[in-house]
Amino acid sequence: MNVFLSSLLALVPVTALAQTMPTPVYRTCVAIATSGKTQFTYTITLSADSLKPETLSISRRTNTTSSPTSILQNGGLTSFEQDAPDADYSRPPFDRGFRGQPNNGQGIVHYRGSVHGLYVSALPRTEAVQQVQVVHYLSRDGWIKSKPVNCSI
């Protein structure tokens, strides 16, 4: 049987096999937050039908004439609720609508590699993500927050 399948596959052109593989569609959300003269750009990527953001890239620009410096490329985002099941998900200072509930962190993900905390809240909570907001703690007591932004394909 294996010989038969091998010979059958040998007859199928490689281009025909490639055409049957769907190309993944991704959604991108670009959020910006500032701290003094420093601007942080957060690029969040997710599958088009995903219910939560998947990866994060961050660049930093120290003034309006400087070139952006990449500080993270495609860092994995993890469910905040999964990593901290007893956390108060309403604590990160998201805008109304993006804020979690004390006992419900659905739609909030975080970057584990952040020293003080970096959170992304996604809306809607039960359908493909359309909007995100980022809260990034730069120090124990200091944080910056992006405006809510729309995601695009």
N, C-alpha and C positions, 0 to 999 in steps of 0.2 A: 504494500500500500504506500509506503514512504517513497519508493522509487516512482510510483505513478504520480504522486503529488509533486515531487521534485521535477519530473519531466514536464508536468502541466505548468508549474510556475516558471520554468525556463522559457515557455512559449509566451508568457505575458510580458510585454515590454515594461521596463522599469517606469517609464512615464505614466503608464496606466495605473500602476500601483500607487504612485505619488498622487495622482489625481483623486484617488479614493480616500486619501487621508485629509480630513478637514483641517483648515488652517485655524489655529486658535484665535479668538477675538478677545482683545483686552480693552479695558476701560482705564483711563488715566485721569487722575485728579491732581492738580497743581495748586498747592496752598502756599501762601507767603505770610511770614510773621517777622516783626522787627524788634530789635532790642538796641536802643540808642541808634547808632549809625550802622549797625550790623543787620543785614537782611538775610533771613534763612528761607530757602525755597525747598519745599517738601513735595516730592513727586511720588504719589501713591499709585500702585498698579494692582489691578485685579482682573480676573476673568470677567467677561461681559455679563454673565449671569450670576456672579458670585454674590453671596450675602455678606461677605466681609472682605476688607482690604487684605492683600497678600504680601506685597513687598513695598519697601520704602527706600528712596534715595534722597539724600540731603546735600544741598550746596549752600555755601556761605559767601556773602559778599560784604566786605568791611566798609566800603563807601561807594558812592555812585560811579566812580571812575575805575574801580578795581574790577578785575575779572573774577567770576565766581570760582570758588575752590570747592571741589567735591570732598565731602567728609564722610559719606556713606553711599555705597552702591548696592542696591537690591538687598537690603537687610530684610530678613523675614519678620513678619508681624504675627503675633500670637494672641489668642483670645485672652483678654484680661481676666475674664471670669474663670477660665480654665486654670490659669496660673495662680490666681488669688481668690479662691472660692468664698472666702469670708470677708472680702474687702467691702468698703462702702463705695459703691460705684458712682455715687453722686458727688464725691469729693473733687475729682479733676474739674477745674472751672470752665466747663464747656458752656456755650450759650444755651438758652432755653430750647428745648426740643432735642438737642444733642446730648444733654446731660443724662447720665444713667440714673437708675433708681438705687436706693440704698442696698437692696437685695437682688438687683437684676442688672448685670453688666452686658446684656445682649447688645451687639453692635459696636462694642468698644474693644479695640485691640491695642497692643502696646509693643514697643521694641525692647526686647530683653537686654540688649547691650547698652541701653542708656543708663548713665550713672544715677541721675536723679528722677528720671521718668519721662517717657515720651508716649503720648496716647493719641489715638485716632478714633474718632467717633463717626459712624457711618449711618446715613439715613437713605431709604426707609429701613427699618429693622427686619422686616419679614419678606422683602423682595430684593431684586437686584439693586445694588448700591447706586444712588444717583448723586448724593452729596456727602462731603466729609468736612470735618473740622479737626485741626491739630492743636494739642496742648503740649508744650515742651518745657519741662522744668530744667532751667539752665544752672540752678543751684538749689540748695535745700528749700529756700524760701522764695526764690525768684523764678517766674515762669513767663512764657510768651504764648500767645494764642493767635491762630490764623482766623480770618473771617471764614464763614462757611463757603465752600466752593462747589460748583457743579462738576461732575465727571463727564468725560467725553470718550467716545470710541475712536 
